[in-house]
């Protein structure tokens, strides 16, 4: 995957797709958003026009009912009946009752949306065109100054329940307006009223309600909403500032377009609810066109990429393969150029370069190898191990003959020390061999410093078979002697621990010497000026052999001592 993502073909494909997206998507998205906005506004204004028509129709109907109610409250016959008592002429009362009943019957028959008319006088005179058994509107508890509209539910004596909108007006004595003689209730059939105005918007399938000035719902497609307060369902603040308009609001977790218009004389509002999701149905075609356009653009880009691959990328790919051959020291390669463009000139230059490299390698390779072999041989001959071993052996036996026992011990330890360094040509040895080398070194230093330094060596038995780089411990112990114990000027102790843990091999050298600030050791690991095999050398060889995550860690406190930890992987024979 990494190889594919790094190829020139992949990069060109990504650039082409990016350019298509960069050019197509902003235009498409902008067009789509603009078209959605236009459709939403068009839909909103269309609904607003319909709502205004419904409001106008309702205004005519309510004005008609209001004018009819004026006749009643101005009727002398009705006032005579409502003010009558048992002493009134019965003939005149009956005559007045007939006149009132005739007009009531005419009005209910003439206006299909009038459900019933109910008149109740203070003298218990009642006119009822429907036969009302029960209603939610209790006239006895109503205090109406002029007239008022209410949502109402009427139950007939036959048990039929009807939703109505009731106009309630007080009837007063014309000679004494403070004297209330009765109430007039004209009931508009909510269903008939709804059907009367809904024909104005035959395509108006969404829900709408009619509410009074206090936002109580008088009529609705959803009959369960009648009598409820619209202000508790949605925010009505926009309706308070303007007589008509539209806005968006949340209802039951969904966004709705609210369109409204006010019936000025009454303060009623006709309110339409349309779910926003339904407004963008016309834009689905635009979505499809946008998707098809992007697909066509991707198809065109694919054809372009195939063309680019055949004319440019394929020769470059072949050229890369030949370069890999050169990196593997195969200089006898050639590629036939086609055309005269930049890629062809690059191929020609590559052919010239590979031919020149092949010629130079033939001239220089053999001479260089011979020179290196001669240098290596000369380097190896600088030290003759056998001569060194024989000389040390002669010194050893001479010292023994002369009775110099300490000298014998030192020469023998030194002989073992050189043998472990020179005999094994490999840079990787076992922990056991490293410990043998360190033991010879400690023996020599013990004789030299006698009681000044106490050495402690603790090696985990299973760690002896693991592999390590040569000369790990001796330079660190040497550093602890010269820069730790000897520098402190007092008796000290050097402890060496070797163990494995969590698949890692640990060498820990701790001394009770002078110690040093952290900055000194950090500088040492960066630039060891010891002149011999120092801490930096050990650290660099471990990292070179096992990786940068391994190496030396140093903890030191001035005056208390130093702890050097070497960490490397726990590897057995045959792994390295």
PyMOL commands that set and color helices and strands:
alter all, ss='L'
color gray80, all
select helices_A, chain A and resi 2-5+8-74+76-83+90-110+139-141+190-201+223-225+230-232+237-241+276-327+342-381+385-401+405-422+431-452+461-465+473-488+518-526+535-546
alter helices_A, ss='H'
color red, helices_A
select strands_A, chain A and resi 114-121+126-128+132-135+147-156+161-173+176-189+207-211+217-220+244-251+254-263+268-275+428-430+453-459+467-469+492-501+504-511+551-557+561-569
alter strands_A, ss='S'
color yellow, strands_A
deselect
rebuild
show_as cartoon
